[in-house]
Amino acid sequence: MTETPQDLPNADELLLSLRRKQGSWVEWGHTCQTLQKAGYTPQAIFEASGFEPIQQNQIIVAAQVYDTMLKVGVSDAVKNHFGQRASDILYELRVLKQEERAAAAELVFAKNLDTDEVHEVVRSLKEFSRLSKIPENFTAHPGDVVAFYAWKTAKEKSDFQERSRYIARGLKFAHTETARKTIEALLTDFTVTPKRPAPRLPLYRVDSDEQLPRILPVAGKLPLKVADLHAVPMLEETGIFAIVQFSGIGAVMTVPGWQVIRSAEDPVAILGQSDRLPVPLEGDAEEVIIVIDRAQRDWDADSYFAIAEGEQLELQWFEEEPTINLLGRVILVMRPKKVLDEAYTTELWQLDE
């Protein structure tokens, strides 16, 4: 365990309180956070208290969610309930805004939802916050939000049992009378509204050797001194996309000069996995290049866009114009060239045959 920091004289007392599980889980979370800020690693806290690192993370984050709920304001029943239990539930609410956390906690308590149901509530609230306007007959109350997506999904179902299941879900969560009546209308209206399919990703795969240019360093323009030639660093290509690291922060790479690339105003490439795209690609998982044009920030229903999700970058498709800022449009997803024998292309005698 790390040495006890000089600025935390009661560290032993805090660790002892954790080991004895004194107080509520909220206090445990505050204690773990205090110790970590003082220099104790999660592993050191685990060895001294029995709280595993993953558990420390959950209760620290959940305690922060709990504190923000109290700051916004919740009922005494909700305050007392979550103050004693359900840290895993509050952990699920971490991605919501402070006001949303409090309202969601009220809904979770009122409906006695489990972790899986809470996950769906959170997903609905995140999607709802990106809509350009509140749908007619519904409100921004978490119950109405969940009811709206249940109503929307029910309309898309032709199977009677599936349709009925989503109608029942909508009625369970509907908060306002207008939302309830809108959902009840589906009991007599059997019109099916087909779900708009997500657009296809702009997928390309390199198919020929001519589309695999090699990166070369530039020494300058003739006439040149020998020293200028010697000064050029040796570049080392790495990975299946021949990425080259260079001095300073950043890297460069090459892609074929397709029209979509040539016409891009501010293209930026990022690496990704084919099975982690917004629409996972079929076949074995492989590394892909995703090119985003940062100059294209106007919404288009047939395109995917880069957005900020907290401090993380995410790719998302929006069926309707969102209210959040778009950081750029995905203009290309490039798979690597299929190579059965990578050494084959380096042996000229084989190429000559």
Buried (B, 14 or more C-beta within 10 A) or exposed (E): EEEBEEEBEEBEEBBEBBEEEEEBBBBBBBBBBBBBEBBBEBEBBBEBBEBEBEBBBBBBBBBBBBEBBBEBEBEEEBBEBBBEEBBBBBBBBBBBBBEBBBBBBBBBBBBEBEEEBBEBBBBBBBBBBBBEEEBEBBBBBBBBBBBBBBBBBBBBBEEEEEBBBBBEBBBEBBBBEBBBEBBBEBEEEEEEEEEEEEBEBBBBEBEEEEBBEEEEEEEEEEEEEEEEEEEEEEBEBEEBBBBBEEEEEEEEBBBBEBEBBEEBEEBEBEEBEBEEBBBEBEEEEEEBBBBBBBEBEEBBEEBBBBBEEEEEEEBBBBEEBBEBEBBBBBBBBBBBBEEEEEEEEEEEEEEEE
